[in-house]
Amino acid sequence: MPIRRRRNKARPDEATAWAMFMQAGCDFFDDLAAAGLTESAAHAFAEATWHRIGYDVLAVLDALHDGFPPYQRPIWAEEQFGKPNGERRYAC
């Protein structure tokens, strides 16, 4: 029987923390503060993060807007950095 992986409860979900910032270019709800980042520091390595977890961020945004009007595409990160390079790691 396979061992079920457990998520680290002490660390917030990275894709969820970055979702608002990647959608709008601003962290309106201070979600990144829970991950230990200020908004100015987030701008410094947002591109690398987008290419690493971009598909996960899009999955989080899809889940947030489920049952509501869809969000406008392309989002800020897609306009700034292009399509994400990483593969989707999990489905929300």
C-alpha positions as CSV (number, residue, x, y, z in Angstrom):
1,M,0.0,0.0,0.0
2,P,1.5,3.4,-1.0
3,I,2.4,5.8,1.7
4,R,0.2,9.0,1.7
5,R,2.2,12.2,1.6
6,R,1.3,14.7,4.3
7,R,1.5,18.4,3.7
8,N,3.5,20.5,6.1
9,K,0.9,22.3,8.2
10,A,3.4,24.9,9.4
11,R,4.1,26.2,5.9
12,P,1.3,27.7,3.9
13,D,0.6,26.4,0.4
14,E,3.0,28.2,-1.9
15,A,0.6,28.4,-4.9
16,T,-2.2,29.8,-2.8
17,A,0.1,32.4,-1.2
18,W,1.3,33.6,-4.7
19,A,-2.1,33.4,-6.4
20,M,-3.3,37.0,-5.9
21,F,0.1,38.5,-6.6
22,M,0.4,36.6,-9.8
23,Q,-3.1,37.5,-10.9
24,A,-2.9,41.2,-10.2
25,G,0.8,42.1,-9.6
26,C,-0.1,43.3,-6.1
27,D,-0.6,41.4,-2.9
28,F,-3.8,43.0,-1.7
29,F,-4.5,40.5,1.2
30,D,-0.9,40.1,2.4
31,D,-1.0,36.4,1.6
32,L,2.8,36.4,0.9
33,A,3.4,37.7,4.5
34,A,2.3,34.3,5.7
35,A,5.0,32.8,3.5
36,G,7.6,35.3,4.9
37,L,7.8,37.7,2.0
38,T,7.1,41.4,1.6
39,E,5.6,42.6,-1.7
40,S,8.8,44.4,-2.7
41,A,10.9,41.2,-2.1
42,A,8.3,39.2,-4.1
43,H,8.9,41.3,-7.2
44,A,12.6,40.3,-7.1
45,F,12.0,36.6,-7.8
46,A,8.4,36.5,-9.1
47,E,9.5,35.4,-12.5
48,A,11.5,32.3,-11.3
49,T,8.6,31.4,-9.0
50,W,6.1,31.8,-11.9
51,H,8.0,29.4,-14.1
52,R,8.4,26.9,-11.2
53,I,4.7,26.9,-9.9
54,G,2.7,28.8,-12.5
55,Y,0.4,25.9,-13.4
56,D,-0.3,25.4,-9.7
57,V,-1.2,29.1,-9.3
58,L,-3.6,28.8,-12.3
59,A,-5.2,25.7,-10.7
60,V,-5.7,27.7,-7.4
61,L,-7.3,30.6,-9.3
62,D,-9.6,28.2,-11.2
63,A,-10.7,26.7,-7.9
64,L,-11.3,30.2,-6.4
65,H,-13.5,31.2,-9.3
66,D,-15.4,28.0,-9.5
67,G,-19.1,29.0,-9.7
68,F,-18.3,32.7,-10.4
69,P,-17.5,34.6,-13.6
70,P,-14.1,33.6,-14.9
71,Y,-11.1,35.8,-14.2
72,Q,-9.6,37.8,-17.1
73,R,-6.8,36.1,-19.0
74,P,-4.0,36.6,-19.4
75,I,-3.2,37.4,-15.8
76,W,-0.4,39.7,-14.8
77,A,2.2,37.0,-14.5
78,E,1.4,35.7,-18.0
79,E,1.7,39.2,-19.5
80,Q,5.0,39.8,-17.7
81,F,6.7,36.5,-17.9
82,G,5.0,34.4,-20.5
83,K,3.6,30.9,-20.0
84,P,4.8,28.9,-17.0
85,N,7.4,26.2,-17.7
86,G,6.8,23.8,-14.9
87,E,4.4,20.9,-15.0
88,R,1.2,20.8,-12.9
89,R,2.1,19.0,-9.7
90,Y,-1.4,18.5,-8.3
91,A,-5.0,19.3,-9.0
92,C,-7.0,21.6,-6.7
